[in-house]
């Protein structure tokens, strides 16, 4: 991958029985771009835990502070992975697929 591509994210709920916000009050979908092993976040975002998952197993995890705009993934990752973003203190998460 040699060009900046937006990662298509979907929202998931950690506890499906937790109260879900009313219409128009759901989680704000983050913007996240990928260029090879580099992930780019917008300048303003909540703190996240970022997990890279293969076949249900977390193979890489890192914290992404509110001020971090770039995360470089390890070069030993190769193939297609599920990317999970967990905002701090939330009952939901965001997920998508990335290829490395």
PyMOL commands that set and color helices and strands:
alter all, ss='L'
color gray80, all
select strands_A, chain A and resi 5-6+10-13+32-35+38-41+48-54+57-64+70-72+80-87+92-99
alter strands_A, ss='S'
color yellow, strands_A
deselect
rebuild
show_as cartoon
